[in-house]
């Protein structure tokens, strides 16, 4: 799971890896994978070097790698 904060007060990575689960699937099989997005996952060092988060809209991306993702806003 990658999270982006496009309107943060400081420049941040375009995609930050915030969750990971390795699952094995047989051909044609599917499984449900759940992640909890908490304020702790949204924290970063701001311009005052405080480890905090900012309210706003975030983009959550899920996929098998960083290029092939599905996006959703939170």
Number of C-alpha atoms within 10 A of each C-alpha: 22 19 24 20 21 16 13 16 10 11 11 15 10 10 16 17 14 15 14 13 10 7 9 9 9 6 6 5 7 10 8 5 9 9 11 7 14 8 11 10 14 18 13 16 12 16 10 6 8 10 12 12 15 14 10 10 13 16 14 20 21 19 13 12 9 13 9 10 14 11 13 11 10 9
